[in-house]
Every structure is written in C-alpha cells, then in structure tokens.
Amino acid sequence: MKKLFFIPVLAAVVSLAACGGNNTKTEGSTENKTEETASGSTAETVPGIENVTISNSWTVEGNDQMKFNTELIRVKAGEPLELTLKNVGKMPKESMGHNLVILKPGVDLPTFGGEASAAADNEYIPKSALSSIVAHTKLLGPGEEDKISVTLEKGVYDYICSFPGHYGVMHGKIVAE
C-alpha cells in the first residue's frame, strides 16, 4: 500500500519540478527586449490590437472589482495622448484607491508592483522607480477622476494600477504606432 501511494506522489513532485524555469537574466536581456518592443511591429505583438480604434483621447474606468474597463489602448505615436482615469467604485480610497501608471517598455511588473506596494507615502508611486514611469495619474477615491497628457514614441507600454495588490489584475497595454 505504501509503495502504491509513493509512486504517484513521486511522479507529482518530478512533474512540478520540471515546470520550474530558469529565472536568471543576463544583464543585456532587458535592454534588448525594450529595443525590440519599441521598434517591432506593434500590431503583431499585441493580440487583439487590430480590433481597437486608434485614438489619442481615452477614458479608463477603475471599479471596486479591481478591473479597468479598457485593457487595450491604441494611439498614434508622436502625438499627445489625453488619458482620463475615473474611479467609478464606491469603496473608500484607503481600501480601494486606483491610479493609472504608464510604464516604460521592458519594466518588470512584479518588481515594480512590489516597490509600489511599499510607497504608501507617495500614493504608491515608488520614488526608487521613477525612471521606470512614463506618466501617472493621482491616486483616486470613489467618484474622482484625473487626466494626464503624454506623448509616446512608437512601442508597447504596460499600464497598471499600483495600489497594493491591484497590478496583477488591473493592467493593460498601450500600443503607440
């Protein structure tokens, strides 16, 4: 009986170990990825972007379910983007505040999200990672909105809500072409 139990457990452990990957990065890997993303064919690198209309005026809503209503934004590169964030939720800012942070291509989301979680004194915008940020809104409570204007070069940019625990589900992509 013990042998019959041991074999499936051993198989499960070996299978899980095989799923692990090599998480090491070479020093140039992030830089190369950034260059490829910024200069690559953006319409081909982001699934579904061909179905999104190009506009340089967008309104994104964040809600109490930790969701943005828009996950893909398509803009014309080199022209000002007017982006408005609205917090359409009802929960207090202290427990369900939202912002929108546009990150430079190649920024590691989990690393940035971890740093942001520790930056409560600066509305979850980490001072140590300001060089990773293209632009950001204020942290908003229910019913509030904020508008930012930014001109993007051609490329693919991640945007997130940096409130603790939100970046994993509140994120999207801006394609500037």
URGI-V641341 format. One record per residue. N is the residue number from 1. RES is the residue in one small letter. BURIAL is # if it has 16 or more other ideal C-beta (glycine too) atoms within 10 Angstrom, else .. Layout:
N/RES/BURIAL
N/RES/BURIAL
//
This chain:
1/m/.
2/k/.
3/k/.
4/l/.
5/f/.
6/f/.
7/i/.
8/p/.
9/v/.
10/l/.
11/a/.
12/a/.
13/v/.
14/v/.
15/s/.
16/l/.
17/a/.
18/a/.
19/c/.
20/g/.
21/g/.
22/n/.
23/n/.
24/t/.
25/k/.
26/t/.
27/e/.
28/g/.
29/s/.
30/t/.
31/e/.
32/n/.
33/k/.
34/t/.
35/e/.
36/e/.
37/t/#
38/a/#
39/s/.
40/g/.
41/s/.
42/t/#
43/a/.
44/e/.
45/t/.
46/v/#
47/p/.
48/g/.
49/i/#
50/e/.
51/n/.
52/v/#
53/t/.
54/i/.
55/s/.
56/n/#
57/s/.
58/w/.
59/t/.
60/v/#
61/e/#
62/g/#
63/n/#
64/d/.
65/q/.
66/m/#
67/k/#
68/f/#
69/n/.
70/t/.
71/e/.
72/l/.
73/i/#
74/r/#
75/v/#
76/k/.
77/a/#
78/g/.
79/e/.
80/p/.
81/l/#
82/e/.
83/l/#
84/t/.
85/l/#
86/k/#
87/n/#
88/v/.
89/g/#
90/k/.
91/m/.
92/p/.
93/k/#
94/e/.
95/s/.
96/m/#
97/g/#
98/h/#
99/n/#
100/l/#
101/v/#
102/i/#
103/l/#
104/k/.
105/p/#
106/g/#
107/v/#
108/d/.
109/l/.
110/p/.
111/t/.
112/f/#
113/g/#
114/g/.
115/e/#
116/a/#
117/s/#
118/a/.
119/a/#
120/a/.
121/d/.
122/n/.
123/e/#
124/y/#
125/i/#
126/p/#
127/k/.
128/s/.
129/a/#
130/l/.
131/s/.
132/s/#
133/i/#
134/v/#
135/a/#
136/h/#
137/t/#
138/k/#
139/l/#
140/l/#
141/g/#
142/p/#
143/g/.
144/e/#
145/e/.
146/d/#
147/k/.
148/i/#
149/s/.
150/v/#
151/t/.
152/l/#
153/e/.
154/k/#
155/g/#
156/v/#
157/y/#
158/d/#
159/y/#
160/i/#
161/c/#
162/s/#
163/f/#
164/p/.
165/g/.
166/h/#
167/y/#
168/g/.
169/v/.
170/m/#
171/h/#
172/g/#
173/k/#
174/i/#
175/v/#
176/a/#
177/e/#
//
